[in-house]
Amino acid sequence: YQRRVHGSFKLVHPSVVNQFMELTDCVLCASCSAACPSYWWNNDVYYGPAAMVQAWRWLWEQHNDKATFERKVKQFTNGFVTIEFCHNIGNCTPVCPKNINVDRVMNGFRMLASLH
């Protein structure tokens, strides 16, 4: 997979591509958010699974160096978007019409938060 970065193409490692390719199927229907009780109760501070799926895609797809990736991770682990309201209820994954594993995304954010 090649990605245009600052006017030139940069090869992206297949493991990174696998982190976000499934997410490109998302049609932004927000069925996952509609099925999420944590989103119902905390929608003023928790953006819901649909937003987190898109954030995960942005995090992996757009980075072009380690410093940028680390800055983005800090935004999610210590910043304006938080995973703490996801309680792993699991209603989000089965309702996705594109069969995106939303639980995997949420667990990925948890893993990154534990590392930082």
ZAMISE-31855 format. One record per atom (N, C-alpha, C, O): atom name; x, y, z. Coordinates in pm, 1 decimal. Example, Ala and Ser with C-alpha at 12.3 -4.5 7.8 and 13.67 -1.06 7.14 Angstrom:
REM ZAMISE-31855
(r 'N' (1319.0 -569.0 780.0))
(r 'CA' (1230.0 -450.0 780.0))
(r 'C' (1320.0 -330.0 780.0))
(r 'O' (1423.6 -331.9 846.5))
(r 'N' (1285.0 -225.0 708.0))
(r 'CA' (1367.0 -106.0 714.0))
(r 'C' (1290.0 3.0 787.0))
(r 'O' (1340.9 113.8 803.9))
***
This chain:
REM ZAMISE-31855
(r 'N' (84.7 -117.2 0.0))
(r 'CA' (0.0 0.0 0.0))
(r 'C' (88.5 122.4 0.0))
(r 'O' (182.5 130.4 79.1))
(r 'N' (60.7 218.0 -86.9))
(r 'CA' (137.2 341.8 -90.3))
(r 'C' (47.3 457.6 -51.5))
(r 'O' (-71.8 459.4 -82.6))
(r 'N' (105.2 552.2 15.7))
(r 'CA' (30.6 668.4 62.0))
(r 'C' (108.9 793.4 26.8))
(r 'O' (230.2 798.3 47.6))
(r 'N' (41.6 894.5 -26.3))
(r 'CA' (108.6 1020.2 -59.9))
(r 'C' (133.3 1099.5 68.4))
(r 'O' (40.5 1129.5 143.6))
(r 'N' (258.9 1132.3 91.4))
(r 'CA' (298.6 1210.1 208.4))
(r 'C' (391.3 1320.9 160.9))
(r 'O' (498.7 1293.4 107.5))
(r 'N' (351.0 1445.2 179.9))
(r 'CA' (431.6 1562.3 143.1))
(r 'C' (481.4 1555.4 -0.9))
(r 'O' (598.5 1581.9 -28.0))
(r 'N' (392.2 1519.8 -92.8))
(r 'CA' (425.7 1521.7 -234.5))
(r 'C' (492.0 1397.1 -288.2))
(r 'O' (506.3 1383.1 -409.7))
(r 'N' (532.8 1306.2 -201.8))
(r 'CA' (593.1 1182.2 -250.1))
(r 'C' (516.7 1064.0 -191.2))
(r 'O' (436.4 1079.7 -99.2))
(r 'N' (542.5 947.3 -245.0))
(r 'CA' (474.2 828.9 -195.3))
(r 'C' (559.5 759.4 -91.2))
(r 'O' (681.9 753.1 -102.9))
(r 'N' (493.8 707.9 9.5))
(r 'CA' (561.9 636.5 116.4))
(r 'C' (494.6 500.3 130.4))
(r 'O' (371.9 492.2 134.4))
(r 'N' (572.7 394.5 137.7))
(r 'CA' (517.0 262.0 158.6))
(r 'C' (468.6 249.4 302.0))
(r 'O' (535.3 292.9 395.9))
(r 'N' (352.4 189.5 317.2))
(r 'CA' (294.5 168.9 449.0))
(r 'C' (300.5 19.2 477.3))
(r 'O' (262.6 -62.6 393.4))
(r 'N' (348.0 -15.1 594.8))
(r 'CA' (363.8 -155.4 632.0))
(r 'C' (227.5 -225.2 632.7))
(r 'O' (128.9 -166.1 676.6))
(r 'N' (220.4 -349.0 585.2))
(r 'CA' (91.6 -420.4 580.4))
(r 'C' (20.6 -430.7 715.0))
(r 'O' (-102.4 -431.2 719.0))
(r 'N' (94.9 -438.9 825.2))
(r 'CA' (29.7 -447.1 956.1))
(r 'C' (-44.9 -318.2 988.3))
(r 'O' (-148.5 -321.7 1054.8))
(r 'N' (6.3 -205.2 942.4))
(r 'CA' (-61.0 -77.6 963.4))
(r 'C' (-184.2 -69.0 874.4))
(r 'O' (-289.6 -21.9 917.2))
(r 'N' (-170.5 -114.5 751.2))
(r 'CA' (-283.6 -114.0 658.8))
(r 'C' (-397.6 -196.5 715.8))
(r 'O' (-513.6 -156.1 708.2))
(r 'N' (-365.2 -312.0 773.2))
(r 'CA' (-468.2 -398.6 830.5))
(r 'C' (-540.6 -332.6 947.5))
(r 'O' (-654.2 -368.6 978.1))
(r 'N' (-476.0 -236.7 1012.9))
(r 'CA' (-539.6 -168.1 1124.9))
(r 'C' (-658.7 -83.3 1080.6))
(r 'O' (-751.0 -59.9 1158.6))
(r 'N' (-656.6 -37.5 955.3))
(r 'CA' (-764.1 53.0 915.5))
(r 'C' (-843.3 12.8 791.1))
(r 'O' (-946.8 73.7 764.0))
(r 'N' (-799.6 -85.8 715.3))
(r 'CA' (-869.1 -118.2 590.8))
(r 'C' (-1013.6 -163.4 613.0))
(r 'O' (-1102.9 -124.3 537.9))
(r 'N' (-1036.9 -245.0 715.0))
(r 'CA' (-1173.4 -287.9 745.4))
(r 'C' (-1262.5 -166.7 772.1))
(r 'O' (-1380.7 -166.4 737.9))
(r 'N' (-1204.8 -65.4 833.0))
(r 'CA' (-1282.1 52.2 872.7))
(r 'C' (-1323.1 138.1 754.5))
(r 'O' (-1412.3 222.1 766.6))
(r 'N' (-1258.8 118.0 640.4))
(r 'CA' (-1297.9 195.3 522.4))
(r 'C' (-1434.9 154.1 470.6))
(r 'O' (-1494.3 224.8 389.2))
(r 'N' (-1485.7 39.5 517.4))
(r 'CA' (-1619.6 -4.9 478.3))
(r 'C' (-1730.2 67.2 554.5))
(r 'O' (-1847.1 58.7 516.7))
(r 'N' (-1694.8 137.8 660.9))
(r 'CA' (-1795.5 205.5 743.3))
(r 'C' (-1873.2 306.7 659.2))
(r 'O' (-1814.2 389.2 589.4))
(r 'N' (-2005.7 299.2 666.8))
(r 'CA' (-2091.8 390.7 591.1))
(r 'C' (-2148.3 502.0 680.2))
(r 'O' (-2238.3 575.4 639.6))
(r 'N' (-2094.9 513.2 800.7))
(r 'CA' (-2133.1 618.2 896.2))
(r 'C' (-2283.1 617.5 927.4))
(r 'O' (-2345.0 723.1 940.8))
(r 'N' (-2339.9 499.1 938.5))
(r 'CA' (-2482.3 489.1 969.6))
(r 'C' (-2509.4 510.8 1118.7))
(r 'O' (-2621.9 542.2 1157.6))
(r 'N' (-2407.2 494.2 1201.1))
(r 'CA' (-2414.1 511.4 1346.7))
(r 'C' (-2506.1 410.1 1414.7))
(r 'O' (-2556.9 436.2 1523.7))
(r 'N' (-2527.7 296.2 1352.1))
(r 'CA' (-2603.9 189.8 1418.3))
(r 'C' (-2535.4 147.8 1546.9))
(r 'O' (-2601.6 117.8 1646.3))
(r 'N' (-2402.1 145.6 1545.0))
(r 'CA' (-2327.5 106.8 1664.7))
(r 'C' (-2351.8 205.6 1778.7))
(r 'O' (-2366.8 164.7 1893.8))
(r 'N' (-2355.9 333.7 1747.9))
(r 'CA' (-2383.0 433.7 1851.8))
(r 'C' (-2526.7 424.2 1900.6))
(r 'O' (-2553.1 440.9 2019.7))
(r 'N' (-2618.6 397.9 1810.3))
(r 'CA' (-2759.2 385.2 1849.6))
(r 'C' (-2781.0 266.0 1941.7))
(r 'O' (-2873.5 266.5 2022.9))
(r 'N' (-2697.2 164.5 1930.2))
(r 'CA' (-2710.9 44.3 2012.7))
(r 'C' (-2630.7 50.9 2142.2))
(r 'O' (-2633.5 -43.6 2221.1))
(r 'N' (-2560.3 159.3 2165.0))
(r 'CA' (-2466.8 169.5 2277.5))
(r 'C' (-2528.5 241.6 2397.5))
(r 'O' (-2550.5 362.6 2391.5))
(r 'N' (-2556.6 169.1 2506.6))
(r 'CA' (-2611.7 234.9 2625.6))
(r 'C' (-2518.2 339.7 2684.6))
(r 'O' (-2564.6 440.4 2738.1))
(r 'N' (-2389.3 318.1 2675.9))
(r 'CA' (-2294.8 417.9 2728.3))
(r 'C' (-2307.7 549.5 2652.4))
(r 'O' (-2295.4 656.7 2711.6))
(r 'N' (-2332.1 542.0 2523.2))
(r 'CA' (-2352.3 662.9 2443.6))
(r 'C' (-2484.3 729.7 2480.9))
(r 'O' (-2491.2 852.4 2487.8))
(r 'N' (-2589.0 650.8 2505.1))
(r 'CA' (-2717.8 708.3 2544.0))
(r 'C' (-2702.1 790.1 2671.4))
(r 'O' (-2757.2 899.7 2682.0))
(r 'N' (-2627.8 738.1 2767.5))
(r 'CA' (-2618.4 800.7 2899.3))
(r 'C' (-2515.8 912.4 2905.9))
(r 'O' (-2525.7 999.9 2991.9))
(r 'N' (-2417.9 911.2 2817.5))
(r 'CA' (-2306.2 1005.9 2827.0))
(r 'C' (-2277.6 1078.6 2696.5))
(r 'O' (-2162.8 1115.4 2671.3))
(r 'N' (-2378.4 1100.3 2612.9))
(r 'CA' (-2350.3 1155.5 2480.4))
(r 'C' (-2298.5 1299.1 2483.4))
(r 'O' (-2257.5 1351.4 2379.8))
(r 'N' (-2299.5 1362.3 2597.7))
(r 'CA' (-2241.3 1495.8 2607.6))
(r 'C' (-2088.8 1491.3 2620.2))
(r 'O' (-2021.4 1589.8 2590.0))
(r 'N' (-2033.6 1377.1 2665.0))
(r 'CA' (-1888.9 1364.8 2681.6))
(r 'C' (-1828.9 1245.3 2606.9))
(r 'O' (-1707.2 1237.8 2590.4))
(r 'N' (-1911.9 1153.5 2562.4))
(r 'CA' (-1864.5 1035.2 2489.7))
(r 'C' (-1923.0 1039.3 2349.4))
(r 'O' (-2044.9 1041.3 2332.2))
(r 'N' (-1837.1 1040.7 2250.7))
(r 'CA' (-1880.2 1056.4 2111.9))
(r 'C' (-1941.6 930.5 2052.4))
(r 'O' (-2004.6 936.3 1946.8))
(r 'N' (-1924.2 818.3 2117.9))
(r 'CA' (-1986.3 694.1 2073.3))
(r 'C' (-1897.0 611.7 1983.5))
(r 'O' (-1794.1 658.8 1935.1))
(r 'N' (-1938.3 486.7 1961.7))
(r 'CA' (-1856.1 395.4 1882.1))
(r 'C' (-1833.0 440.3 1738.4))
(r 'O' (-1723.9 419.2 1685.5))
(r 'N' (-1930.7 500.6 1674.0))
(r 'CA' (-1912.9 542.1 1534.1))
(r 'C' (-1798.8 643.8 1522.9))
(r 'O' (-1715.6 634.5 1432.7))
(r 'N' (-1795.3 738.7 1613.1))
(r 'CA' (-1687.8 838.8 1612.4))
(r 'C' (-1554.0 776.0 1646.3))
(r 'O' (-1451.0 815.2 1591.4))
(r 'N' (-1554.6 678.7 1736.6))
(r 'CA' (-1430.0 613.8 1775.4))
(r 'C' (-1374.2 528.9 1661.0))
(r 'O' (-1252.6 519.7 1643.9))
(r 'N' (-1462.0 467.3 1583.4))
(r 'CA' (-1416.1 391.0 1466.4))
(r 'C' (-1347.3 484.9 1368.0))
(r 'O' (-1240.6 452.7 1315.6))
(r 'N' (-1406.8 599.2 1343.1))
(r 'CA' (-1346.2 695.3 1251.0))
(r 'C' (-1216.7 752.2 1308.1))
(r 'O' (-1120.9 775.5 1234.4))
(r 'N' (-1213.8 774.5 1439.2))
(r 'CA' (-1092.4 824.4 1503.8))
(r 'C' (-979.1 722.1 1492.9))
(r 'O' (-863.9 758.7 1469.6))
(r 'N' (-1012.1 594.7 1509.9))
(r 'CA' (-911.9 488.8 1498.5))
(r 'C' (-854.4 484.9 1356.6))
(r 'O' (-734.0 468.1 1336.8))
(r 'N' (-942.7 500.7 1259.8))
(r 'CA' (-898.2 503.2 1120.1))
(r 'C' (-804.9 622.5 1097.0))
(r 'O' (-700.3 608.0 1033.9))
(r 'N' (-841.7 737.7 1146.8))
(r 'CA' (-759.3 858.7 1133.0))
(r 'C' (-624.6 838.7 1200.6))
(r 'O' (-521.0 877.9 1146.8))
(r 'N' (-626.3 778.4 1317.2))
(r 'CA' (-503.1 757.2 1392.6))
(r 'C' (-404.2 672.6 1314.2))
(r 'O' (-285.9 706.3 1308.8))
(r 'N' (-449.0 564.6 1253.8))
(r 'CA' (-358.8 474.0 1183.3))
(r 'C' (-334.8 516.0 1039.4))
(r 'O' (-225.5 494.4 987.1))
(r 'N' (-432.2 574.7 974.8))
(r 'CA' (-418.5 604.0 832.8))
(r 'C' (-334.5 728.5 806.7))
(r 'O' (-261.3 733.5 707.8))
(r 'N' (-343.3 825.5 890.4))
(r 'CA' (-285.6 955.3 859.1))
(r 'C' (-145.1 980.2 914.3))
(r 'O' (-81.9 1078.2 874.9))
(r 'N' (-94.6 896.7 1002.5))
(r 'CA' (36.2 928.6 1059.5))
(r 'C' (145.8 912.6 956.2))
(r 'O' (140.5 824.1 870.9))
(r 'N' (244.5 999.1 965.2))
(r 'CA' (355.1 989.1 871.4))
(r 'C' (490.3 984.5 941.1))
(r 'O' (592.6 966.8 874.9))
(r 'N' (493.1 999.7 1070.9))
(r 'CA' (615.4 979.8 1146.2))
(r 'C' (579.4 946.9 1290.7))
(r 'O' (464.7 962.9 1332.4))
(r 'N' (677.3 901.5 1365.3))
(r 'CA' (652.0 855.4 1502.0))
(r 'C' (602.1 968.7 1591.8))
(r 'O' (513.4 946.7 1674.3))
(r 'N' (656.6 1087.5 1577.4))
(r 'CA' (616.6 1199.8 1662.1))
(r 'C' (469.7 1236.3 1640.5))
(r 'O' (397.5 1263.3 1736.5))
(r 'N' (426.0 1237.2 1515.8))
(r 'CA' (286.2 1268.2 1485.3))
(r 'C' (194.7 1161.5 1542.4))
(r 'O' (90.6 1193.0 1600.1))
(r 'N' (232.8 1035.2 1526.7))
(r 'CA' (153.2 925.5 1581.3))
(r 'C' (141.7 937.4 1733.4))
(r 'O' (32.7 922.1 1788.5))
(r 'N' (252.0 964.2 1800.5))
(r 'CA' (251.3 977.7 1947.2))
(r 'C' (162.6 1094.3 1991.4))
(r 'O' (90.3 1083.4 2090.5))
(r 'N' (168.0 1204.9 1918.6))
(r 'CA' (83.5 1320.5 1952.7))
(r 'C' (-64.2 1284.5 1940.3))
(r 'O' (-145.2 1321.5 2025.4))
(r 'N' (-98.5 1212.3 1834.3))
(r 'CA' (-237.9 1173.2 1814.4))
(r 'C' (-283.1 1075.2 1921.6))
(r 'O' (-395.9 1084.0 1970.3))
(r 'N' (-195.8 981.9 1958.8))
(r 'CA' (-230.0 887.2 2065.0))
(r 'C' (-258.2 962.1 2195.3))
(r 'O' (-353.2 929.2 2266.2))
(r 'N' (-176.9 1061.7 2226.9))
(r 'CA' (-198.7 1139.6 2349.6))
(r 'C' (-330.9 1214.2 2346.0))
(r 'O' (-394.6 1231.3 2449.9))
(r 'N' (-373.1 1258.5 2229.3))
(r 'CA' (-502.7 1325.0 2218.7))
(r 'C' (-615.5 1231.0 2258.9))
(r 'O' (-714.4 1274.4 2318.0))
(r 'N' (-601.5 1104.1 2227.5))
(r 'CA' (-706.3 1007.3 2259.2))
(r 'C' (-695.6 952.0 2399.3))
(r 'O' (-796.8 915.8 2459.3))
(r 'N' (-575.3 944.8 2452.6))
(r 'CA' (-559.5 884.8 2584.7))
(r 'C' (-564.5 987.4 2697.0))
(r 'O' (-602.0 954.1 2809.4))
(r 'N' (-527.2 1111.4 2668.2))
(r 'CA' (-526.0 1215.4 2770.9))
(r 'C' (-601.4 1340.1 2728.8))
(r 'O' (-602.6 1439.2 2801.7))
(r 'N' (-662.4 1336.8 2616.0))
(r 'CA' (-715.3 1459.2 2559.4))
(r 'C' (-864.9 1465.1 2549.1))
(r 'O' (-937.0 1420.2 2638.2))
(r 'N' (-911.2 1521.6 2438.3))
(r 'CA' (-1052.0 1555.5 2422.5))
(r 'C' (-1140.4 1436.8 2387.9))
(r 'O' (-1261.7 1443.7 2408.2))
(r 'N' (-1084.6 1329.6 2337.0))
(r 'CA' (-1162.4 1209.5 2306.4))
(r 'C' (-1119.9 1102.1 2404.3))
(r 'O' (-1000.8 1075.4 2420.1))
(r 'N' (-1216.0 1041.0 2469.5))
(r 'CA' (-1180.3 943.0 2571.3))
(r 'C' (-1253.6 811.6 2549.9))
(r 'O' (-1364.8 808.2 2497.3))
(r 'N' (-1189.5 704.9 2591.4))
(r 'CA' (-1246.1 571.3 2578.7))
(r 'C' (-1309.9 527.0 2711.0))
(r 'O' (-1376.2 423.4 2715.8))
(r 'N' (-1290.7 603.5 2816.4))
(r 'CA' (-1331.6 559.5 2949.9))
(r 'C' (-1481.5 532.0 2963.2))
(r 'O' (-1522.1 461.2 3055.3))
(r 'N' (-1563.4 585.4 2875.3))
(r 'CA' (-1707.5 562.7 2887.1))
(r 'C' (-1753.9 434.5 2818.0))
(r 'O' (-1868.4 392.7 2834.9))
(r 'N' (-1666.0 372.7 2740.9))
(r 'CA' (-1699.9 243.8 2680.1))
(r 'C' (-1684.0 136.5 2787.1))
(r 'O' (-1575.9 119.5 2843.5))
(r 'N' (-1791.4 64.9 2814.6))
(r 'CA' (-1789.6 -37.4 2919.2))
(r 'C' (-1791.9 -178.6 2861.6))
(r 'O' (-1828.8 -273.2 2931.3))
(r 'N' (-1753.0 -193.8 2735.7))
(r 'CA' (-1749.1 -324.9 2670.0))
(r 'C' (-1881.0 -400.4 2679.2))
(r 'O' (-1882.0 -521.5 2701.5))
(r 'N' (-1989.6 -331.2 2662.7))
(r 'CA' (-2120.8 -396.0 2663.8))
(r 'C' (-2135.4 -484.4 2540.9))
(r 'O' (-2194.4 -592.2 2547.7))
(r 'N' (-2081.7 -438.8 2429.3))
(r 'CA' (-2075.0 -522.8 2310.5))
(r 'C' (-2194.1 -516.0 2217.5))
(r 'O' (-2203.7 -597.1 2125.4))
(r 'N' (-2284.5 -423.1 2237.8))
(r 'CA' (-2399.4 -410.1 2147.1))
(r 'C' (-2359.7 -354.4 2010.7))
(r 'O' (-2433.7 -369.6 1913.5))
(r 'N' (-2245.2 -291.0 2003.1))
(r 'CA' (-2206.6 -218.8 1881.7))
(r 'C' (-2169.9 -310.5 1765.4))
(r 'O' (-2210.8 -284.9 1652.2))
(r 'N' (-2095.2 -414.7 1790.5))
(r 'CA' (-2046.7 -499.7 1681.7))
(r 'C' (-2156.7 -576.4 1609.8))
(r 'O' (-2158.5 -576.4 1486.7))
(r 'N' (-2249.7 -642.5 1681.3))
(r 'CA' (-2350.1 -722.0 1608.1))
(r 'C' (-2446.6 -640.4 1522.3))
(r 'O' (-2506.2 -695.0 1429.5))
(r 'N' (-2463.7 -511.4 1550.8))
(r 'CA' (-2560.2 -431.9 1473.9))
(r 'C' (-2499.1 -365.7 1351.0))
(r 'O' (-2571.0 -304.5 1272.1))
(r 'N' (-2369.2 -377.0 1333.6))
(r 'CA' (-2303.7 -311.0 1220.6))
(r 'C' (-2342.2 -380.4 1090.0))
(r 'O' (-2319.4 -500.4 1074.3))
(r 'N' (-2400.9 -304.7 995.6))
(r 'CA' (-2440.7 -365.6 868.1))
(r 'C' (-2321.6 -405.7 781.0))
(r 'O' (-2338.0 -483.3 686.9))
(r 'N' (-2203.1 -354.6 810.5))
(r 'CA' (-2083.1 -387.8 733.7))
(r 'C' (-1992.8 -485.0 809.7))
(r 'O' (-1880.8 -512.7 766.6))
(r 'N' (-2041.4 -536.6 922.5))
(r 'CA' (-1968.1 -635.7 1002.2))
(r 'C' (-1830.9 -588.1 1048.3))
(r 'O' (-1735.2 -665.4 1053.2))
(r 'N' (-1822.9 -460.5 1081.8))
(r 'CA' (-1698.8 -406.6 1135.8))
(r 'C' (-1689.5 -446.8 1282.4))
(r 'O' (-1786.9 -436.1 1356.9))
(r 'N' (-1573.0 -492.6 1322.5))
(r 'CA' (-1552.5 -534.4 1460.3))
(r 'C' (-1521.9 -411.9 1546.3))
(r 'O' (-1406.0 -378.2 1570.3))
(r 'N' (-1627.0 -347.2 1591.3))
(r 'CA' (-1614.2 -224.2 1669.3))
(r 'C' (-1547.3 -253.0 1803.6))
(r 'O' (-1472.8 -169.3 1854.4))
(r 'N' (-1572.6 -368.7 1860.7))
(r 'CA' (-1507.8 -405.6 1987.6))
(r 'C' (-1355.7 -406.8 1974.5))
(r 'O' (-1284.6 -368.6 2067.4))
(r 'N' (-1306.3 -450.7 1859.4))
(r 'CA' (-1161.3 -453.0 1838.0))
(r 'C' (-1104.2 -311.8 1840.0))
(r 'O' (-996.0 -288.7 1893.9))
(r 'N' (-1176.5 -218.2 1781.6))
(r 'CA' (-1132.6 -78.6 1782.3))
(r 'C' (-1127.5 -25.8 1924.8))
(r 'O' (-1029.1 36.4 1964.8))
(r 'N' (-1232.8 -50.4 2001.1))
(r 'CA' (-1237.2 -0.5 2138.6))
(r 'C' (-1126.1 -62.1 2223.1))
(r 'O' (-1064.1 6.1 2304.8))
(r 'N' (-1101.4 -191.1 2203.0))
(r 'CA' (-993.1 -255.8 2276.6))
(r 'C' (-857.0 -203.7 2232.4))
(r 'O' (-763.7 -197.9 2312.5))
(r 'N' (-845.1 -166.0 2106.0))
(r 'CA' (-721.5 -104.8 2058.5))
(r 'C' (-694.1 26.9 2127.9))
(r 'O' (-580.6 54.0 2167.3))
(r 'N' (-797.4 109.6 2143.4))
(r 'CA' (-780.7 235.1 2217.6))
(r 'C' (-740.9 208.9 2362.1))
(r 'O' (-656.2 279.1 2417.4))
(r 'N' (-802.4 107.3 2423.6))
(r 'CA' (-766.1 72.8 2561.3))
(r 'C' (-619.5 31.0 2571.5))
(r 'O' (-548.6 69.1 2664.6))
(r 'N' (-576.2 -47.6 2474.1))
(r 'CA' (-436.6 -91.6 2473.5))
(r 'C' (-342.0 28.2 2461.3))
(r 'O' (-242.7 37.1 2533.6))
(r 'N' (-372.7 118.8 2370.9))
(r 'CA' (-287.8 237.4 2355.7))
(r 'C' (-287.0 321.5 2482.3))
(r 'O' (-183.0 374.2 2521.8))
(r 'N' (-403.6 334.3 2546.2))
(r 'CA' (-411.3 412.9 2670.3))
(r 'C' (-327.1 350.4 2779.2))
(r 'O' (-265.3 421.9 2858.1))
(r 'N' (-323.4 218.3 2785.1))
(r 'CA' (-244.7 151.8 2889.2))
(r 'C' (-94.6 168.1 2865.8))
(r 'O' (-16.0 160.4 2960.2))
(r 'N' (-55.0 190.2 2742.0))
(r 'CA' (86.8 206.5 2710.0))
(r 'C' (137.0 349.4 2730.8))
(r 'O' (257.6 373.0 2737.8))
(r 'N' (43.7 444.6 2740.8))
(r 'CA' (84.2 585.9 2751.5))
(r 'C' (42.7 645.0 2882.4))
(r 'O' (68.6 762.5 2908.1))
***
